[in-house]
């Protein structure tokens, strides 16, 4: 039954040509007597209609509705009086027109969020909707239509990088009032999505293996929310000389002098006595809405890829513009506690809160120490991490045991990381030794025959000899040739780093990569004389890789080139004099030597025979 009705409507629409639609539009605009053309033209505003037909109907309807919008009642009034047939005929007419306008707006939204619709038509539809937003509320900003537009985009099946949100951002986000109402709408959408998704926080159990899985409808909506939020340009300048472009000059950032409230009858006179708010007040309002929108968004369950992208950009695009950046401390500390690459991404924002906004994080250095793993030297954001690590260890108030633990941990990692990582480690160790003279004993420390007071207490598994030594109150700190440093310990205080030495750095003197072995020489200077040394810029090495090292080497000008010169072409890689007691012979070499000896004896016999014949003659 439904399919037959659809086919009848389609046949009815097919009998109209493009010229017929133009005629219907002209009749509608010329006289109220042809108002019945309005539903017919509305029937062509669908995603399935041919673009030319939909565009022609759209232009006629836009021209019809735009001058009538200030005179139409609100949707609430039209719904409450729709059943009143004994009212004012003019009011009934306007109520009916209002209902058709609501249908028109919904039809435009359906076309806008349909990815199969023509792109040019979708752009015209967006411009039409934004015109209604501009003048649809008695000349003021129509936030209801704009909210419906954003709601349709977020909850549709459109892709994140669809043309519609990109057009909205590129054409309209430059206006300050549109940004303001965008923040308000996105905050409401975040709250509604959060209310529909009451479940455990994904940050408690982030699974990076699910990054490539298809997004659910909820994750897609959250991703589009973030895409819209991140596309809104920040507010630059808040002094009285700043000038802001507005989509509606009589919008939210204006007020009427002696305004004591108004009714719907005052719509025609609201353009008078307009007083624009100062730029400082506008900036204050914008910062408040910006903060509410981002805080509401960060309370949502975020997909792994969105979560990482937020953490990477948070310290640059969000924290500087929040009314109170410390509101992010819970989000960032939870992220930092996760560990792995997520903690690395959260470190930048957390460092900003600690250094610029007075955030106290008691276990910060313990968590930072735990991030020092070989995998961090292959991470995507390792460059920023190493620069932040150097900044975090810059304070002269850092305890000696903590500086020693980081220094020793880094030196141990130098044995297992690529050459580019070894260069970064040498730079970090150089700076640590220069900043903290109290740990210079690590450069060269004897076997460790010093004695220390025993504070551990007896253990049930200890043998009798160990118990006897503990009874004396002193024990040998370490056996000869054994490093007391415990690289598996997560607490820097318990690593015994101060009793160890940087023997790993000494092995880098013989590193197979020449830049590493050359750079180690910088540690041979007396780093305690600060006037004669300077800190190494970690950023010069933090982005290194095999490719950058190779590029530097081939561009390096070499004054002396080592050459191998032989008086005779060598037949062996090693000579027997290099390895006393060893003989290097190829398989079957003895047989070859026997043949050579036999040939030599024959030649010698032949020569002796010639000599004997010559003598006899």
C-alpha positions in Angstrom: 0.0 0.0 0.0 2.8 2.4 1.0 4.8 1.6 -2.1 1.8 2.2 -4.3 1.3 5.6 -2.7 5.0 6.5 -3.2 4.7 5.5 -6.9 1.6 7.6 -7.4 3.4 10.6 -5.8 6.4 10.0 -8.0 4.3 9.9 -11.2 2.5 13.1 -10.1 5.9 14.8 -9.7 7.2 13.5 -13.0 4.5 15.2 -14.9 6.0 18.6 -13.9 8.8 20.1 -16.0 11.4 22.6 -14.8 9.4 25.4 -16.5 6.3 24.3 -14.6 8.1 24.6 -11.3 9.3 28.1 -12.2 5.7 29.0 -13.0 4.5 27.6 -9.7 7.1 29.6 -7.8 6.2 32.9 -9.6 2.5 32.3 -8.8 3.3 31.6 -5.1 5.4 34.8 -4.8 2.9 37.0 -6.7 -0.4 36.3 -4.8 -1.6 34.6 -1.6 -4.3 33.1 -3.8 -1.7 30.6 -5.1 -0.6 29.5 -1.6 -1.7 26.0 -2.4 1.4 25.8 -4.6 3.5 25.7 -1.4 2.9 22.0 -0.5 3.5 21.0 -4.1 6.8 22.8 -4.2 7.8 21.3 -0.8 7.3 17.8 -2.3 10.3 18.4 -4.5 12.7 19.1 -1.6 13.8 15.5 -1.0 17.2 13.7 -1.5 15.7 11.6 -4.3 14.6 14.5 -6.4 16.8 15.5 -9.3 19.1 18.3 -8.3 17.8 20.9 -10.8 14.2 20.4 -9.7 15.1 20.5 -6.0 17.2 23.7 -6.5 14.4 25.4 -8.4 11.8 24.6 -5.7 14.3 25.6 -3.0 14.9 29.1 -4.5 11.2 29.8 -4.8 10.4 28.6 -1.2 13.4 30.6 0.2 12.1 33.8 -1.5 8.6 33.0 -0.1 9.6 32.3 3.5 12.3 34.9 4.1 10.2 38.1 4.3 7.4 36.2 6.3 9.7 34.9 9.0 9.5 37.9 11.4 5.7 37.7 11.2 5.3 34.0 11.8 4.5 32.7 15.3 7.0 30.3 17.1 6.7 26.6 16.6 5.4 26.3 20.2 2.5 28.7 19.6 1.6 27.1 16.3 1.4 23.7 17.9 -0.7 25.0 20.8 -3.2 26.8 18.5 -3.3 24.4 15.6 -6.6 22.9 16.8 -8.2 26.3 17.3 -10.4 26.8 14.3 -12.4 29.7 15.7 -9.4 32.1 16.1 -8.2 34.9 14.0 -8.0 33.8 10.3 -4.7 35.7 9.8 -3.2 33.9 12.8 -4.5 30.6 11.5 -2.9 31.3 8.1 0.4 32.2 9.7 0.3 29.2 11.9 -0.2 27.0 8.8 2.7 28.7 7.0 4.8 28.2 10.1 4.1 24.5 10.0 5.1 24.4 6.4 8.3 26.3 7.2 9.2 23.6 9.8 8.6 20.9 7.1 10.8 22.9 4.7 13.7 23.1 7.3 13.5 19.4 8.0 13.5 18.6 4.2 16.6 20.8 3.8 18.3 19.0 6.7 17.5 15.6 5.1 19.2 16.8 1.9 22.2 18.2 3.8 23.0 15.0 5.6 22.5 12.8 2.6 26.0 11.9 1.2 24.4 10.8 -2.1 23.0 14.2 -2.8 24.7 16.5 -5.2 27.6 18.5 -3.5 26.6 21.8 -5.1 23.0 21.3 -4.0 24.2 20.5 -0.4 26.2 23.7 -0.3 23.2 25.7 -1.4 21.1 24.0 1.2 23.6 24.9 3.9 23.6 28.5 2.8 19.8 28.6 2.9 19.7 27.1 6.4 22.3 29.7 7.6 20.2 32.5 6.1 17.2 31.3 8.1 19.5 31.1 11.2 20.4 34.7 10.6 16.9 36.2 10.2 14.5 33.5 11.4 14.1 34.7 15.0 12.7 38.2 14.7 15.9 39.3 13.1 18.1 37.7 15.8 20.2 34.5 15.7 17.9 31.5 15.4 19.8 29.1 17.7 17.1 26.4 17.4 17.6 25.9 13.7 21.3 26.0 14.1 21.2 23.4 16.9 19.1 21.1 14.7 21.7 21.5 11.9 24.5 20.4 14.3 22.4 17.7 15.8 21.7 16.3 12.3 25.4 16.3 11.4 26.6 14.7 14.6 23.9 11.9 14.7 23.9 11.2 10.9 25.8 8.4 9.1 28.1 11.0 7.4 31.8 10.4 7.5 33.9 12.5 9.8 35.5 14.4 7.0 32.4 14.8 4.9 32.0 18.0 2.9 29.2 19.4 5.0 31.0 19.9 8.3 34.1 21.1 6.3 31.9 23.7 4.5 30.4 24.8 7.7 33.8 25.3 9.3 35.4 27.0 6.4 32.6 29.4 5.5 31.0 30.2 8.9 33.3 29.5 11.8 35.0 32.9 11.2 32.0 34.6 12.7 32.2 35.1 16.5 28.5 34.6 17.2 28.4 31.3 15.2 31.3 30.1 17.3 29.5 31.0 20.4 26.3 29.1 19.6 28.4 26.2 18.2 30.0 25.8 21.7 26.5 25.9 23.3 25.1 23.3 20.9 28.1 21.0 21.1 28.0 21.1 24.9 24.3 20.0 24.8 25.1 17.2 22.3 28.0 16.0 24.5 25.7 15.8 27.5 23.0 14.0 25.6 25.5 11.5 24.2 27.0 11.0 27.6 23.6 10.3 29.1 22.9 7.6 26.5 26.2 6.0 27.1 26.3 5.3 30.9 29.0 2.6 31.1 32.5 2.1 32.4 35.1 4.7 31.4 37.1 3.4 28.4 40.2 5.1 29.8 40.3 2.4 32.5 40.9 -0.3 29.9 42.3 1.3 26.7 42.9 -1.4 24.1 45.1 -0.1 21.3 44.5 -3.2 19.2 41.0 -1.9 18.5 42.2 1.2 16.8 41.5 -0.3 13.4 38.1 -1.7 14.1 35.1 0.0 12.5 33.5 2.8 14.5 30.1 2.3 16.1 27.4 4.9 15.6 28.2 6.3 19.1 31.9 6.5 18.4 31.3 8.1 15.0 29.1 10.8 16.7 31.9 11.4 19.3 34.5 11.6 16.5 32.4 14.2 14.6 31.9 16.2 17.8 35.7 16.4 18.2 36.1 17.3 14.5 33.7 20.2 14.9 35.3 21.4 18.1 38.8 21.2 16.8 37.9 23.2 13.7 36.6 26.2 15.6 39.4 28.8 15.6 40.5 30.1 19.0 39.6 33.6 20.1 42.6 35.9 19.4 42.8 39.2 21.3 40.5 40.4 24.0 41.3 44.1 24.3 38.9 46.9 23.5 40.5 47.5 20.1 39.7 44.0 18.9 37.1 43.6 16.2 35.0 40.5 15.6 33.0 39.6 12.6 29.4 38.6 13.3 26.9 36.7 11.2 24.0 38.5 12.8 24.7 42.1 13.9 21.8 41.9 16.4 22.7 38.6 17.9 23.8 37.4 21.3 26.6 39.9 21.7 24.2 42.9 21.6 21.9 44.4 24.1 19.1 47.0 24.1 19.3 50.1 26.2 16.6 50.1 28.9 15.6 46.6 28.0 13.1 45.3 30.5 11.9 42.3 28.6 9.8 42.1 25.4 7.0 40.2 23.9 6.5 38.9 20.3 4.9 42.1 19.3 8.2 44.0 19.7 10.0 42.1 17.0 9.6 44.9 14.5 11.2 47.5 16.8 14.0 45.4 18.1 16.5 46.8 15.6 16.5 50.1 17.4 18.7 51.2 20.4 21.2 48.4 19.8 24.3 48.5 22.0 27.1 46.1 21.1 29.1 44.4 24.0 32.7 45.4 24.4 35.4 43.0 23.1 36.5 42.2 26.6 33.0 41.0 27.6 32.7 39.0 24.4 36.0 37.3 25.1 34.8 36.5 28.6 31.6 34.9 27.4 33.5 33.0 24.7 36.0 31.6 27.1 33.2 30.4 29.4 31.4 28.6 26.6 34.6 27.2 25.2 35.4 25.7 28.6 32.0 24.2 29.1 32.0 22.6 25.6 35.5 21.0 26.0 34.9 19.8 29.6 31.6 18.2 28.5 33.3 16.5 25.6 36.2 15.1 27.6 33.8 13.4 29.9 32.6 11.1 27.1 33.9 7.7 26.3 36.5 8.4 23.6 37.6 6.0 20.9 41.3 5.2 21.0 42.3 7.2 18.0 40.2 10.2 19.1 41.6 9.9 22.6 45.2 10.0 21.4 44.5 12.9 19.0 43.0 14.9 21.9 46.0 14.3 24.1 48.5 15.3 21.4 46.8 18.7 20.8 45.4 19.5 24.2 48.3 21.6 25.5 48.2 23.8 22.3 44.6 24.2 21.3 42.7 23.8 24.6 44.6 24.7 27.8 45.6 28.2 26.8 42.0 29.2 26.2 40.3 27.6 29.2 38.9 29.8 32.0 40.4 27.5 34.5 42.9 25.0 33.1 43.1 23.0 36.4 39.7 21.6 35.5 41.6 19.2 33.3 43.8 17.7 36.1 41.5 14.7 36.6 41.4 13.8 32.9 45.2 14.2 32.5 46.2 12.3 35.7 44.0 9.4 34.7 45.5 9.4 31.2 49.1 9.7 32.7 48.4 6.7 35.0 47.5 4.4 32.0 51.1 4.0 31.0 52.7 3.4 27.6 52.2 5.7 24.7 49.1 7.3 26.2 51.1 8.5 29.2 53.7 10.0 26.8 50.9 11.9 25.0 49.5 13.2 28.3 52.9 14.4 29.6 52.9 17.6 27.6 49.6 18.9 29.0 50.4 17.7 32.5 53.7 19.5 32.4 52.0 22.7 31.4 49.6 22.4 34.3 52.5 21.7 36.7 54.8 24.5 35.6 52.3 27.2 34.7 49.2 26.6 36.8 50.6 25.2 40.0 49.3 21.6 39.8 50.8 19.3 42.4 51.4 15.7 41.3 53.1 13.7 44.1 54.1 10.6 42.0 55.0 12.4 38.8 58.7 11.4 38.7 57.9 7.8 39.6 55.5 7.6 36.6 58.0 9.4 34.4 60.7 6.9 35.4 58.4 4.0 34.5 58.0 5.4 31.0 61.7 4.8 30.2 61.5 1.6 28.1 63.2 0.6 24.9 59.8 1.0 23.0 59.7 4.7 23.7 62.7 5.2 21.4 60.6 4.0 18.5 57.4 5.8 19.4 55.8 8.4 17.0 56.0 11.2 19.5 59.4 10.5 21.0 60.8 13.8 20.0 58.5 15.8 22.2 58.8 13.3 25.0 62.6 13.6 25.2 62.4 17.4 25.2 59.9 17.3 28.1 62.1 14.7 29.9 65.0 17.1 29.7 62.9 19.9 31.0 61.5 17.9 33.9 65.0 17.0 35.0 66.3 20.6 34.8 65.4 21.7 38.4 68.5 22.0 40.7 66.2 21.0 43.6 66.0 17.4 42.2 67.3 14.9 44.8 70.6 13.3 44.0 69.1 9.7 44.1 66.4 10.7 41.6 68.9 12.3 39.2 71.2 9.3 39.5 68.3 6.8 38.9 67.4 8.6 35.7 71.0 8.8 34.6 71.7 5.1 35.2 68.4 4.0 33.7 69.2 5.9 30.5 72.7 4.5 30.3 71.4 1.0 30.7 68.9 1.6 27.9 71.7 2.8 25.6 72.7 -0.8 25.2 69.4 -1.8 23.7 68.3 1.1 21.6 69.1 2.2 18.0 72.0 4.6 17.4 69.6 7.6 17.2 68.4 6.7 20.7 72.0 6.4 22.0 72.7 9.9 20.8 69.7 11.3 22.7 70.7 9.3 25.8 74.2 10.7 25.7 72.8 14.3 25.4 70.5 13.7 28.4 73.2 12.2 30.5 75.5 15.1 29.6 73.0 17.6 30.8 72.2 15.6 34.0 75.9 15.4 35.0 76.3 19.1 34.4 73.2 20.2 36.3 73.8 17.9 39.3 77.4 17.7 40.4 76.5 15.4 43.3 76.1 12.5 40.8 79.4 12.9 39.1 80.7 10.0 41.1 78.8 7.8 38.6 81.3 8.6 35.9 84.0 6.6 37.6 83.2 4.6 40.7 85.4 1.8 42.1 84.2 -1.7 42.8 82.1 -0.5 45.6 83.9 -1.9 48.7 82.4 0.8 50.8 80.3 -0.4 53.7 76.8 0.7 54.4 74.5 0.2 57.4 72.1 -2.7 57.0 68.5 -1.6 57.0 66.8 -4.5 55.4 66.4 -6.9 58.3 66.8 -10.7 58.3 65.0 -12.8 55.7 63.7 -16.3 56.2 65.4 -17.6 53.1 68.9 -16.2 54.0 71.7 -18.6 54.8 73.8 -18.7 58.0 76.7 -16.8 56.6 74.5 -13.9 55.5 72.9 -13.8 59.0 76.3 -13.7 60.6 77.3 -10.7 58.5 74.1 -8.9 59.3 74.7 -9.5 63.0 77.8 -7.4 62.7 75.7 -4.5 61.5 77.7 -3.9 58.3 77.8 -5.7 55.0 79.8 -5.3 51.8 77.8 -3.1 49.5 78.4 -5.1 46.4 80.5 -7.9 45.1 83.3 -7.2 42.8 82.2 -7.1 39.1 78.4 -7.0 39.9 76.4 -3.9 39.2 74.1 -3.1 42.2 71.7 -1.1 40.0 68.3 -2.8 39.7 66.8 -1.8 36.4 63.6 -3.8 37.0 62.8 -1.7 40.1 60.0 0.9 39.4 60.8 3.1 42.4 63.8 5.3 41.8 64.7 5.3 45.5 65.2 1.6 45.6 67.3 1.2 42.4 70.7 1.6 44.2 71.8 3.9 41.4 74.1 6.0 43.6 76.2 2.8 44.3 76.6 2.1 40.6 78.6 3.6 37.8 78.0 4.6 34.1 80.0 1.6 32.7 77.4 1.4 29.9 78.5 4.7 28.6 82.1 3.6 28.4 81.0 0.7 26.1 79.6 3.3 23.7 83.2 4.4 23.0 83.4 1.3 20.8 79.9 1.6 19.3 79.6 0.4 15.7 78.0 3.7 14.7 80.7 6.5 14.4 78.5 9.4 15.4 77.8 7.6 18.7 81.4 6.9 19.5 82.4 10.4 18.6 79.6 12.0 20.7 80.7 10.0 23.8 83.9 12.1 23.9 81.8 15.1 25.1 81.4 13.3 28.4 85.2 13.3 28.9 85.2 17.1 29.7 85.0 18.2 33.3 81.3 18.9 33.5 81.5 20.3 37.0 83.2 23.4 35.6 80.0 25.0 34.3 81.8 28.1 32.8 83.6 25.9 30.4 80.7 23.7 29.3 77.3 24.3 27.9 74.1 22.1 27.9 73.4 20.0 24.9 70.2 20.9 23.0 68.2 17.7 23.2 65.9 18.8 20.4 68.8 18.5 18.0 68.9 14.7 18.6 65.3 13.9 19.7 64.0 13.3 16.1 66.9 11.2 15.0 66.7 8.0 13.0 68.8 5.7 10.8 68.0 8.0 7.9 69.1 11.2 9.6 72.3 9.6 10.8 73.1 8.3 7.4 72.3 11.7 5.8 74.6 13.5 8.2 77.4 11.1 7.5 77.3 11.4 3.8 77.2 15.2 4.1 80.1 15.2 6.5 83.4 16.5 5.1 86.2 14.1 6.0 89.7 15.5 6.1 91.6 12.2 6.2 90.2 9.1 4.5 91.6 5.8 5.8 92.9 3.7 3.0 94.0 0.0 2.9 97.3 -0.4 1.0 98.8 -3.7 0.2 102.1 -4.4 -1.6 100.6 -7.6 -2.8 97.0 -8.6 -3.2 95.9 -10.4 -0.1 94.5 -13.9 -0.4 93.1 -14.2 3.1 91.0 -12.0 5.3 93.2 -12.5 8.4 96.8 -13.4 8.5 98.1 -16.2 10.7 100.1 -13.7 12.7 96.9 -12.1 13.9 95.8 -15.3 15.5 98.7 -17.2 16.9 98.2 -21.0 16.9 95.5 -20.9 14.2 95.8 -22.0 10.7 93.3 -20.8 8.0 93.1 -23.4 5.1 90.3 -23.8 2.7 88.7 -27.2 2.1 90.8 -29.1 -0.4 93.7 -26.7 0.1 96.1 -29.6 0.9 95.3 -31.4 -2.4 96.0 -28.2 -4.3 99.3 -27.6 -2.5 100.3 -31.2 -3.4 99.6 -30.6 -7.0 101.6 -27.4 -6.9 104.5 -29.2 -5.3 104.4 -32.0 -7.9 104.3 -29.5 -10.7 107.2 -27.6 -9.2 109.3 -30.7 -8.8 108.6 -31.6 -12.5 109.6 -28.1 -13.6 112.8 -28.2 -11.5 113.6 -31.7 -13.0 113.1 -30.3 -16.5 115.3 -27.4 -15.8 118.1 -29.5 -14.3 117.9 -31.8 -17.3 118.4 -28.8 -19.6 121.4 -27.7 -17.6 123.0 -31.2 -17.7 122.6 -31.4 -21.5 124.2 -28.0 -21.8 127.1 -28.9 -19.7 127.7 -32.1 -21.6 127.8 -30.2 -24.9 
